């Protein structure tokens, strides 16, 4: 049998299910519950392992789109923050253009954009400025597709009613707004 990531996940799941969980003291129900959650998460990761790279690409696309949407109206409030968002979006564009970009690089770039978006929204502060409200509105509206992607990703865990969501493969293939 070839050595694959699927086999590794399966071996971990079986070890938890067959050896570790039965050995946990039943007087410690929290430990049993946590071990079962780990088992379920391993199952989810096993099922989704081949989609980790496409998910990272889609998350970066969605974050890049949000950065570009926010940068324009943000410019009148904080030109430096707008420049940072545009620079991050430009870097993301280069990463997305290269099909060989590693998953970790995609994830790091998406996290960087998300951090800059958060900082940009913070610059809006509590002031009652139409431009600030516009930035906030655009930032919030731009997160819908990302939230849907995350909900669909974790749908097999059963913690969320995802009946209203398109399947994960459709969300991963959908054009970026």
C-alpha positions in Angstrom: 0.0 0.0 0.0 1.5 3.4 -1.0 2.4 5.8 1.8 -0.1 8.7 1.4 -1.5 11.4 3.6 -4.8 9.6 3.5 -3.3 6.5 5.0 -1.7 8.7 7.7 -5.0 10.3 8.6 -6.7 6.9 8.6 -4.0 5.4 10.9 -4.5 8.3 13.3 -8.2 7.9 13.3 -8.0 4.2 13.9 -5.5 4.7 16.7 -7.9 7.2 18.4 -11.0 5.1 17.8 -9.6 1.7 18.6 -7.0 2.3 21.3 -6.9 5.8 22.8 -10.6 6.7 23.2 -11.4 3.3 24.8 -8.5 3.8 27.2 -9.8 7.2 28.4 -11.3 7.1 31.9 -15.1 7.3 31.4 -15.2 9.3 34.7 -13.7 12.1 32.7 -16.4 12.8 30.1 -14.8 16.0 28.9 -11.7 14.1 27.9 -13.8 11.6 26.0 -15.7 14.4 24.3 -12.5 16.2 23.3 -11.0 13.0 21.9 -14.1 12.4 19.8 -13.9 15.9 18.5 -10.3 15.3 17.5 -11.4 12.1 15.8 -14.1 14.0 13.9 -11.7 16.8 12.9 -9.2 14.2 11.6 -12.0 12.8 9.5 -12.8 16.2 8.1 -9.2 16.9 7.3 -8.9 13.5 5.7 -11.9 14.2 3.5 -10.7 17.8 2.7 -6.9 17.2 2.3 -7.0 17.4 -1.5 -8.9 20.7 -1.3 -6.6 22.6 1.0 -4.7 24.2 -1.8 -7.9 25.3 -3.8 -9.4 26.6 -0.5 -6.2 28.6 0.1 -6.4 30.1 -3.4 -10.1 31.0 -3.1 -9.5 32.6 0.4 -6.7 34.7 -1.1 -8.9 35.7 -4.1 -11.7 36.7 -1.8 -9.4 38.7 0.6 -7.7 40.3 -2.4 -11.1 41.4 -3.8 -12.1 42.8 -0.4 -8.9 44.7 -0.1 -9.3 46.3 -3.5 -13.0 47.2 -2.8 -12.0 48.8 0.5 -8.9 50.6 -0.6 -10.7 53.2 -2.8 -13.0 54.7 -0.2 -10.4 54.2 2.5 -8.0 56.5 0.6 -9.8 59.7 1.8 -9.6 58.6 5.4 -6.1 57.0 5.6 -4.0 57.0 2.4 -1.3 55.0 4.0 -3.7 52.2 5.0 -5.1 52.3 1.4 -1.6 52.0 0.0 -0.9 49.0 2.2 -4.1 47.3 1.1 -3.3 47.9 -2.5 0.3 46.6 -2.1 -1.0 43.5 -0.4 -3.6 43.0 -3.2 -0.8 43.4 -5.8 1.3 40.8 -4.0 -1.7 38.5 -3.8 -2.3 39.0 -7.6 1.3 37.8 -8.3 0.9 34.8 -6.0 -2.4 33.8 -7.6 -1.0 34.2 -11.1 1.6 31.5 -10.3 0.0 28.0 -10.1 3.1 26.8 -8.3 2.6 29.1 -5.3 2.7 26.9 -2.2 -0.4 26.7 0.0 1.5 28.2 2.9 2.3 31.3 0.9 -1.3 31.7 -0.1 -2.5 31.3 3.5 0.1 33.8 4.7 -0.9 36.4 2.1 -4.6 35.9 2.9 -3.9 36.4 6.6 -1.8 39.5 5.8 -4.6 41.0 3.9 -7.2 40.1 6.6 -5.0 41.8 9.2 -4.7 45.0 7.0 -8.4 45.0 6.4 -9.0 44.8 10.2 -6.6 47.6 10.8 -8.3 49.7 8.0 -11.7 49.2 9.6 -10.2 50.2 13.0 -9.1 53.5 11.4 -12.7 54.3 10.7 -13.3 54.3 14.5 -16.5 55.6 16.1 -16.7 58.7 14.0 -19.9 59.4 12.1 -18.3 60.0 8.7 -20.0 58.9 5.5 -16.7 57.7 4.1 -15.9 55.7 7.3 -19.4 54.1 7.1 -18.8 53.3 3.4 -15.5 51.5 4.2 -17.2 49.5 7.0 -20.1 48.6 4.8 -17.9 47.5 1.9 -15.7 45.5 4.3 -18.7 43.7 5.8 -20.3 43.0 2.5 -17.1 41.6 1.0 -17.0 38.9 3.8 -20.1 37.1 2.7 -18.5 34.8 0.2 -15.6 34.0 2.6 -18.1 33.2 5.4 -20.0 30.9 3.0 -16.8 29.2 2.0 -15.9 28.6 5.7 -19.4 27.3 6.6 -19.3 24.9 3.6 -15.8 23.8 4.6 -16.9 22.8 8.1 -20.4 21.6 7.1 -19.5 17.9 7.8 -18.9 18.7 11.5 -22.7 19.3 11.8 -22.4 22.4 14.0 -24.1 24.7 11.4 -27.2 24.4 9.3 -25.7 24.7 5.8 -28.8 23.6 3.8 -28.9 27.1 2.3 -25.3 26.9 1.0 -24.1 25.7 -2.4 -21.7 22.7 -2.2 -18.1 23.4 -1.4 -16.9 22.5 -4.9 -19.2 25.1 -6.4 -18.0 27.8 -3.9 -14.4 26.9 -4.7 -15.0 27.3 -8.4 -17.2 30.3 -8.2 -15.9 33.5 -9.7 -14.6 36.0 -7.2 -17.0 38.9 -6.6 
